Amino acid sequence: MITHIILILICCLIIWKASDGFEVASDYIGRNLNDGVRGATINAIGSSMPELFTTFWFLFVLGNKDGFAGGIGTTAGSAIFNGMIIPAVVILAVIGYGLAKSVNVSKKVILRDGLSLIIAEILLIFIIRGYSLDWTHGLILMSIYGVYVFVLLTSMKKNEETDNIETEKVNEDESIPIKSNILTSLLTLDLEKVFIRKQINNLNAWSLLLVSMTIIGGSCALLVHSCEGLANGMGIATYFVAVVLASAATSVPDTILSYRDAMAGEYDDAVANALGSNIFDVCFALGFPLFVYTLMYGPISMSAETVENITELRVILLIATIAAFFIYVFGSGMGKIKAYLLLLIYLLFTFFIASKAYGMEWAIDFGTFMRSLVAF
């Protein structure tokens, strides 16, 4: 068990380091997008690649029902992490560093992304039903995200400052040889220094983004293996480990991007990234692997236990998102009290998952109640 925990921490570190490349590349690629839109699209897609890769690995390594349970556990668990932990971290960091007394986010951004997320989660409950899934379910989920992105891009206003992009240059007086710099950068996963030597452009920005994704994809394969081993050692289903640990590990890029946006005073992008990532997670990061897997291997058949678990999870995700939405909306800003409320919601969610994993009676009864809401 100790070995698997260490491996999960290593995966977190790799994802964290590779996410630096995500930030640089996505900032350049999304330079023509307006405030808030970049966070909900380019940043959200880039930083949510770990959820996409992890869902792929869960499906193609564990296969069928166990793989899908791990995949939806990762994406839904990550959505809850993004909606609660990331805004709380942003609020506490901004206030803690004395940058502001509260975080003020555009109501338009909250209404746009928050309501879109709630609609996507309601549709997820109705789409993923029954004991069998096929490629049409994945296609519908991907289409929902496509509609969301289309609406964002068509409603985007022209950015008047797109021509004022600063390029990054290397200090020409650097005494260390370039080869040594590249080797050190590779060993420390400082990918920006490897790909952007003198000036950032479309070619090296996309190269940086793709290589970062590849590294994160490899770490996600190790993450899936580690979660499976840890679950076996704990005597619980892999699904429960995926919901908490895999989801937290894959949410590292989202947390870092939102934190850095907040430190730069870009509060709209900081929150839009978290909410936009959730829409990507529950629609595309789940829908695309499901689409590909069922096209290759046929429909997925799920056991009664798997259906129960994922039904409960989707309902809890929706309830938590609605609660967070009202926390975001009410009031003139987001201060410490709201941050603590968000943290409390996530702690309660984690406590329920842990209790359900070990078959505690109250958790089983609460899960039954959650399923009854869907039946109603």
N, C-alpha and C positions, 0 to 999 in steps of 0.2 A: 504493500500500500504506500509506503514512504516513497518508493521509487516512482510510482505513478504520480504522486502529488508533486514531486520534484520536476517530473517531465511536463506536467501541466503548467507549472510556474515558468519553465523554460520556454514553453510555447507562448505564454503571455509576454515574455521578454522579447522574443523574436517578432511577434506581432506589433509590439510597441515600437521597436526600433524601425521596422519596415514601414510603419505608419508615417514616419517622418518624410519618407519619399512620397507617400500619398499626398501629404499636405502641400508640398512644394509643387508637385505635378498638377494636382487638382486646382490649386490657386491660379496657375498659369492657364490651364485648359479652360477653366471657367471664368476667365477674366472679363468676358463680354456679358456675363449674366448679372442681373441686378441683385441688390442686397436682399438676402433671404432666399432667393431662388437658387443661387449657387449651393448654399448649404443643404437645401432640400433635394438637389439633384446630383451634381457632380461629386460634392463631398460625401453625400449620403451613400451613393452607389459605391464610390471608391472605398470608403471606410467600412462598408458592409460586406465586402468581399469575403472576410472570414466566415460569416454566417452562410454565405452561398457555398463556399468550399466545404465547410464542415457538414452541411446538409448533404452535399454530393457524396462525401466520404462515408457518412453514416448509411446512406442508401446502398452504395455500391460495395461497401465492405461488410456491413452487417446484413444487408439485404432485407427486402420485403417489409414485414410488419415492424420488426425491431429497429430497422434502419429508418423507417418513416417516423416512428415514435421519437427516436433520437433527433431526427432532423427538425420536426415541429417543436420538440422540446427546446432545441437550441434557438430557433428563430423566435418563438413566442417568449421564451425566457429572456432573450436578448432585448426584445421589444419592451418588456417590463423593466429591465435594467436601464435601457435608454431613456424611458419615460420618467423614471423615478430618480435613479442615481445621478445621471448626467446633469439634469437641471439643478439638482441639489448641490453637486460639486461646483457647478458654475456659480451659483448664488453664494455659497460659502467662501469660495475663492475670491470673488470680486469684493465681497464685504470684508473678508479677512485681510486682504492686501490694501484695504482702504481706497479702492478705486471708485466705489460708490456705496451709498447706504442701502441701495436695493437695485435689483436688475429689472430694467424696464424693457419689455419686448413689445414690438408692434402688435396690437390686437389683430390686425389683418393677418399677420403671419400665424398667430395662434389659432385664429378661426379657420384659416385656409388649411393648414396642415393638421390641426387637431381634429376638425370635423372630417377631413379626408381619411384620417387614420381610423376614427370611430366607424365610419361607413365601411372601410376595408375590413375591419375586424368583424363587423356584423355579417358582411358577405362571406367571410371566412367560415363563420359558424354554420351558415346554410349550405356552403359549397362542399366542405369536408364533412360529409354525413354518411351513415351506413357503414358497412363492413368491407367495402371494396372501393378502390380508387383507380382511375385510369388517366390517360393522357389528356382527356377533355378537362378534368379538374385542374391540371397544371396550366393548360392553355387559358382557362378562364381567369385564374389568379394572375398570370402574366398580363393579360389584357387589362385587368383593373389597374395595374401599375402603369401600363402604357397610356391609359386615359388620364391618369393623374399627371404624368409628365407632360402630355400634350396640352392639358389645360394650363399648366404652369408656364410653358414656353410660349403659348399663344397670347397669354395675358401679360407677358413680360414687356416692360417698357425699354426703350433703347437706352443703353448706358452711355452717357456723354463723356465718360472719362476712360474709354477703352484704349485710347491712344497713349495714355500716360503710364505704360507698364515699364517698371524699372527692371533692368537686366542685372543678373548677378555675375560678378567677375571674381576671378581668383587673384589673390595678391601676387603680383609678378615678382616681388622681392623675396618670396618664400625660399628659404635656404634648403629645405628638405627636398630631395629629388622627387619628381612626380611619381615614379614607380613605387617608391616607399609610401607616398601618400595614398595611392590607390590600394596597395596591399593592406595598409592599416585601416583604410575606410571599409574595405571588404570584410576584414576580420571583425570590425565593430558594427557592421551593417549600416555604415553611414553612406547610404546609397547616393545621396545628393552630390557628394564630392566625387563619386565615381563617374556619374553621368553628366553632370553640369560642370564642365571644366572652366569655361570662359563665359559663356552666355547661354541663357535658357532660350530654347526655341521649341517649335512643335515636335520635332523629331526626338530630341533628348527628353522632353517632358513626357511624351507617350512611352518612350523606352523605359524611363524611370518608373512610370506607373505600372507598366506590364511586368517588369522585373520584380517590383515590390509585391505585386499580386502573386507572382509565381512563388516567391519565398514564403508568403503567408499561406499559400495553398499547401506547400509542403509541411509547414508547421501544423496546419489543420489536420493533416493525415495523422501526424503524431499525436495530436490532441484527441482525436477519436479513439485511437488505440489506448491512450492513457486513461480516458474516461471509462472505456470498457473494462480495462484491468482493475481500476479503482472500484467500479461497481461490483465486480466479481469478488473482490477482496472484502467489501463491505456487506456482501450478501443481499444487495438490492438490484433492481432493474437499472440498466444503463440509462434509461429515460430520465430517471430522477437526478442522476449526476449531470446529464446533459442540460437539464432545465436550469440548474444553478451554476455549475462550474464551467461547462463549455460555453454557455451563454455569456457569462462574465468575461471569460478569456477572449471571446470573439468581439466583445464590445470595447476592447481597449482602444482601437483606432477612433471610434466614435467619441470616446471620452476625451482623448487627447486633442482631436480637432476642435471639439466644442470648447474645451478649456482654453486653447490658444486663441480661438476667436473671441472668447469672453475677455481674455487678458488684453486683447487689442481693441476692446470696446465694441466689437461687432456682436452684440447680444442677439440680434435677429438671426444671424447665421448660426450662432451657438445653439439656439433652441431649434431652429429649422433643421439643422443637421440631425439632431436627435429624433425629431418627429418624422422627418423624411426618411431616415434610416429605418424606422419602424415600418413605414409603408413598404419600403423595399423588402424588408425582412419577411413580413407576413404575406406578401404577394409574389415578388419575383424570386427571392432567395429560397422560398419554399416551392413555388410553382414551377420554376425552370428545372430543378433536379427531378421533381415528380414527373414532369412532362417527358424528359429524356429517359428516365429509368423505365417508365411504363411503356414507352415506345419500343424499347429494346427487349424488355423481359415480360411484358404483359401486365395486366392489372395487379395491384397490391391487395392482398387479403389480410385483414386485421382481425386479431382476436378480440373477444369481448372486453378483456382487461385493457388492451391498448385503446379501444374506442372510448372506454370510460375515462382513462387518463387524459387523452387529448381533448375530450369534450369539456372536462372540468377546467383544463388549462385555458382553453379558448374563452370560456365564460369569465374566468378570473382575469384574463388579459383585458377583456372588454370592460369589466367593472373597474379595474385599476386605471385604465385609460380615461374613462369617463370621470373618475374621481380626480385624476391629475389634471384633466382639462378644466374642471371647475376651479381647481387650485390656481391654475395659470391665469384664468380669465378674471376672477373676482379680485378687486383691489387695484390700486394704482401702480403697483410694482410687486416684485417677488423678493421678500426678505427672508430672514432666518427662520421665522415660524413656518413659512411655506416649505422651506428646504427640509426642516425637521419632519413635517407632515409627509413629504415625499419619501424620506428615508424610512419612516415608520411603516408606510404601505409596503415597501420592499422587504422590510424585516418580517412583517406578518406573512407575506407571500412565501418567503424562504422557510419560515417556521412551518407553514402548512405543507410544503413540499417534503420537508424532512420528516414530519409526522406521518404523512401519507406513505412515504417510502418504507417506514417500519410498521405500518398497519395500525396506527393509533385510532381508537374508536371515534374520537371527535372528528378527526380528519376524514375518516370514511363517511361519517354522517354528513359532514359539510360538503364533501364531494357529491354525495347523492343529491343534496339540495341543489347544487350547481347544475347537475344534469337534469333535474326536474324543471329548471328554468328553460332549458333548451326544449324539452318536451312540451312545455306550456306554449 
